[in-house]
Amino acid sequence: MDQQAGGNGQYEDVLGGIFRECHRVLKKEHGRLIFTFHHWNPNGWAGLTLALRHAGFRLINRYVIHAENPTSVHIINQRSLVHDVVLVLGAAQSDNAGLWQLPETVDKTDSYAFCEQCGSALGVMLDQPWSEAEIRTMWNRLLG
């Protein structure tokens, strides 16, 4: 999947197909889609946001969990996130969405804060009638 800047959109397309199928089979009133995510790249977050929004999801809740052992040979001495945000999503017409606030900035020095703030920003962006360009611009402003 191509998630690089200037990519051909495969990342968003593949995620979109998966999320549309999840939405199709979801029990609309109480069903939940739950998965973990983290990504440094604003294009990854923008692709995720647009794929979820096009599929008809909104953020119900988010939790931050420890995802990687900081002494793991895969991430030691790397600029790696050691946390994931657990995203709990429901159908867009769900009344159970959280009240999210868009952070002024995202703390890129703390993995936990980064994941928490990105999760909140995702919740805001899923609830706003912003264009794709506005969503991409916002993620670039927050993470670029």
Secondary structure, 3 states (H helix, E strand, C coil): CCCCCCCCCHHHHHHHHHHHHHHHHCCCCCCCEEEEECCCCHHHHHHHHHHHHHHCEEEEEEEEEECCCCCCCCCCCCCCCCEEEEEEEEECCCCCCCCCCCCCCCCCCCHHHHHHHHHHHHHHHHHCCCCHHHHHHHHHHHHC
